[in-house]
Amino acid sequence: MIKPKTDIARIKQTIADYFQKQVDVTVNLGRNKVLKFCGELSGVYPALFTVRPNDKGFLGKTAYSYAEVLCGSVKVKPAKRAE
């Protein structure tokens, strides 16, 4: 068994630090499908977090569990500033 580099508590704290900030989200949908979008981290809950995409026409899931981040199927990082 491969030990993860982080644990759920550390992931929850990191996500909570991004609350109401712009984040870049990368979601691995499987079968070589990857979805990338930018949005605002709008909710942090005990079992999941929600992201409000900046694109109004976005059709997709915007609530993710911390386990998805731990497994690597969802990646969340602060948005890069356009300068």
The 8 nearest C-alpha neighbors of each residue, nearest first, counted from 0:
[[1, 2, 3, 4, 70, 5, 69, 6],
 [0, 2, 3, 4, 70, 5, 69, 6],
 [3, 1, 0, 4, 5, 6, 69, 70],
 [2, 4, 5, 1, 6, 69, 70, 0],
 [5, 3, 2, 6, 69, 1, 9, 7],
 [6, 4, 3, 9, 7, 10, 69, 8],
 [5, 7, 9, 8, 10, 3, 4, 69],
 [6, 8, 10, 9, 11, 65, 69, 5],
 [9, 7, 11, 10, 6, 12, 5, 13],
 [8, 10, 12, 11, 7, 6, 13, 5],
 [9, 11, 7, 13, 12, 8, 14, 6],
 [12, 10, 8, 14, 9, 13, 15, 7],
 [13, 11, 15, 9, 10, 14, 16, 8],
 [12, 14, 10, 16, 15, 11, 9, 17],
 [13, 15, 11, 17, 16, 12, 10, 18],
 [16, 14, 12, 18, 17, 13, 11, 43],
 [15, 17, 13, 14, 18, 12, 11, 20],
 [18, 16, 14, 15, 20, 19, 40, 13],
 [17, 19, 15, 40, 20, 16, 41, 14],
 [20, 18, 40, 41, 39, 17, 21, 42],
 [21, 19, 17, 39, 18, 40, 22, 77],
 [20, 22, 39, 78, 38, 77, 40, 19],
 [23, 21, 78, 77, 76, 38, 37, 39],
 [22, 24, 37, 78, 76, 75, 36, 77],
 [23, 25, 75, 36, 35, 74, 37, 22],
 [26, 24, 35, 74, 34, 73, 75, 27],
 [25, 27, 73, 34, 33, 72, 28, 35],
 [28, 26, 33, 72, 29, 32, 73, 34],
 [29, 27, 32, 33, 26, 30, 34, 31],
 [30, 28, 31, 32, 27, 33, 72, 26],
 [29, 31, 32, 28, 27, 33, 34, 26],
 [30, 32, 29, 33, 28, 27, 34, 26],
 [33, 31, 28, 29, 30, 27, 34, 26],
 [32, 34, 27, 28, 26, 31, 35, 25],
 [33, 35, 26, 25, 27, 32, 36, 28],
 [36, 34, 25, 24, 26, 33, 37, 23],
 [35, 37, 24, 23, 38, 34, 25, 52],
 [36, 38, 23, 22, 52, 24, 53, 21],
 [39, 37, 52, 53, 51, 21, 22, 50],
 [38, 40, 21, 51, 20, 50, 41, 19],
 [39, 41, 50, 19, 18, 20, 42, 49],
 [42, 40, 50, 19, 39, 49, 51, 18],
 [43, 41, 49, 48, 40, 44, 18, 50],
 [42, 44, 48, 15, 47, 49, 45, 18],
 [43, 45, 47, 46, 48, 42, 49, 15],
 [46, 44, 47, 43, 48, 11, 65, 64],
 [47, 45, 44, 64, 65, 48, 43, 63],
 [48, 46, 64, 44, 63, 65, 45, 43],
 [47, 49, 43, 42, 63, 62, 44, 64],
 [50, 48, 62, 42, 61, 41, 40, 63],
 [49, 51, 40, 61, 41, 39, 38, 52],
 [50, 52, 39, 38, 41, 40, 53, 61],
 [53, 51, 38, 54, 37, 50, 39, 57],
 [52, 54, 38, 37, 55, 51, 39, 36],
 [55, 53, 52, 57, 56, 38, 37, 36],
 [56, 54, 57, 53, 52, 58, 51, 38],
 [57, 55, 54, 58, 53, 52, 59, 51],
 [58, 56, 54, 55, 59, 52, 53, 36],
 [59, 57, 56, 60, 55, 61, 54, 52],
 [58, 60, 57, 61, 62, 34, 52, 56],
 [59, 61, 62, 58, 63, 50, 49, 57],
 [60, 62, 50, 49, 59, 63, 51, 52],
 [63, 61, 49, 48, 60, 50, 47, 64],
 [62, 64, 47, 48, 49, 61, 65, 67],
 [65, 63, 47, 66, 67, 46, 48, 62],
 [64, 66, 68, 67, 47, 69, 7, 63],
 [65, 67, 69, 64, 68, 70, 7, 63],
 [68, 66, 70, 65, 64, 72, 69, 73],
 [69, 67, 73, 71, 65, 66, 70, 74],
 [68, 70, 66, 67, 71, 65, 7, 6],
 [71, 69, 67, 68, 72, 66, 73, 3],
 [72, 70, 68, 73, 69, 67, 74, 27],
 [71, 73, 27, 67, 70, 26, 68, 74],
 [74, 72, 26, 68, 71, 67, 25, 27],
 [75, 73, 25, 24, 68, 71, 26, 76],
 [76, 74, 24, 23, 22, 25, 73, 77],
 [75, 77, 23, 22, 78, 74, 24, 17],
 [76, 78, 22, 23, 21, 79, 75, 17],
 [79, 77, 22, 23, 21, 80, 76, 37],
 [80, 78, 81, 77, 23, 22, 21, 76],
 [79, 81, 82, 78, 77, 21, 22, 23],
 [82, 80, 79, 78, 21, 77, 37, 23],
 [81, 80, 79, 78, 21, 77, 37, 22]]
